[in-house]
Amino acid sequence: MAHADERLFLWLNGFVGTIPALDRVVTWLVSDYLIPVTLALALVMMWFIKTDRDTRERHQIGVFVALTAMALSSLGVFIVNAMYFRPRPFESLDATLLFYRPTDSSFPSNAAAAVFGIAFAVWGVNRRIGSMFIAAAAVYGFSRVYAGVHYPLDIVASALIAAPVAWLTFRLRDLLMPIVRLVMKAVRILCLA
Amino acid sequence: MFTFATDYYLCVLIAAIGVLQIAFSIGKIRGLLIFKSPIIARGGGLALAVAAFIWFFSTGTRNINDYEGGLDANTQALFFFFGAFSAVVVTFVVASIVNYRMAGPTAPRDAGLDAVRDTNYAKALARSLSYWWKNWRTQTKDYFSG
């Protein structure tokens, strides 16, 4: 499996340099500041976008669930990283890197787990918006493989960690409600929710 | 010359102002719209958000490790919060000035965001806060119950 993972990585990363425009686009997509920030801004948008109060409140609770799922997905990755260290592909293979040289474990991808955590949680609240989030997370994951930062299996593992975490967070959202309700009441006094 | 963190803060601030205008336009929160026309609010908002990212990525190398001048995840989250919060404040101030004469029907005391649907934000906020100020005992009791 690891061998197939390396082969797939080398095949994808082998395209680097063939289409300079694509490399430039991927350099932006792989950044810590484009897709994660865009998704965070989309959560801000989700907070305000609905006209009827009940749907808006459901979306606002969804924002809290998404942030919790993101944090718990990162925690899941942290636990796996503590037990298993996989060197980055550019350290073990003849890869071309379009990113800086991260020093932490390659497996699973923390950045991808965070965005997949948000995306899957949003999908639980609103299928249409959630599908767009998942598509953005998938593009982010692909860009990290193409740019030489992760193996494909690192990204798949991140999604496999984030999906049940987001599902569980969504299912157990009632546990978050006492805090969420207090925050939302405070924000409502400021005419913001 | 701005630092990396300042550039990131400005990018989030400008992009968030644009995103808020799109959201308020779609959500029909007219009291917080800087431009009344939906086309200008949504188109201008999108243009502002896109321009912020283009400016950020075209004015320097942005793929930098945190120990080489980039931002670690926690600092990035913190600056995102500052940027988004500043955007909310800027939007409220500008929209309150632009919509100074806007005064729709008096909304119920717990209307929240709906109070700003047809009313200037400053007036809606003053109304909400003055109600809390006058009834803080019962309101605080309500706040921590159910």
Contacts between the chains, C-beta under 8 A, distances in Angstrom:
chain1	res1	chain2	res2	distance
A	27	B	63	6.6
A	28	B	57	5.5
A	30	B	63	7.1
A	31	B	57	7.3
A	31	B	62	5.4
A	31	B	63	5.6
A	32	B	63	7.7
A	32	B	70	7.3
A	32	B	71	7.5
A	32	B	73	7.9
A	32	B	76	6.6
A	33	B	8	6.6
A	33	B	11	7.4
A	33	B	56	6.9
A	33	B	57	7.9
A	33	B	62	5.8
A	33	B	76	7.6
A	34	B	53	6.6
A	34	B	57	7.4
A	36	B	76	7.8
A	37	B	11	7.6
A	37	B	12	6.5
A	37	B	15	7.3
A	37	B	53	8.0
A	37	B	80	6.7
A	38	B	53	7.9
A	40	B	80	5.8
A	40	B	84	7.7
A	41	B	12	7.8
A	41	B	15	5.9
A	41	B	16	6.1
A	41	B	19	4.7
A	41	B	49	7.1
A	41	B	84	7.7
A	42	B	19	7.8
A	44	B	16	6.4
A	44	B	19	5.9
A	44	B	20	7.1
A	44	B	23	7.2
A	44	B	84	5.9
A	45	B	19	5.3
A	45	B	20	7.9
A	45	B	22	6.6
A	45	B	23	4.4
A	47	B	23	7.5
A	48	B	20	7.2
A	48	B	23	4.0
A	48	B	24	6.2
A	48	B	27	5.0
A	48	B	29	6.5
A	48	B	113	7.0
A	49	B	23	5.1
A	49	B	26	5.2
A	49	B	27	5.0
A	50	B	27	6.3
A	51	B	27	5.8
A	51	B	28	5.4
A	53	B	112	7.8
A	53	B	114	6.4
A	56	B	27	7.6
A	56	B	113	7.2
A	98	B	63	7.7
A	99	B	63	5.1
A	100	B	63	5.2
A	100	B	64	5.8
A	100	B	65	4.4
A	100	B	68	7.1
A	100	B	70	7.3
A	101	B	65	6.9
A	102	B	65	7.0
A	103	B	65	7.9
A	182	B	143	7.4
A	182	B	144	7.7
A	185	B	143	5.6
A	186	B	143	7.8
A	187	B	112	7.6
A	188	B	110	6.5
A	188	B	112	3.7
A	188	B	113	7.6
A	189	B	128	5.7
A	189	B	129	7.2
A	189	B	132	5.9
A	190	B	125	6.6
A	190	B	128	7.3
A	191	B	111	7.6
A	191	B	112	5.9
A	191	B	113	6.0
A	191	B	115	5.1
A	191	B	116	5.3
A	191	B	121	6.7
A	191	B	124	4.9
A	191	B	125	5.5
A	191	B	128	5.7
A	192	B	88	7.6
A	192	B	112	7.2
A	192	B	113	6.2
A	193	B	112	5.1
A	193	B	113	5.8
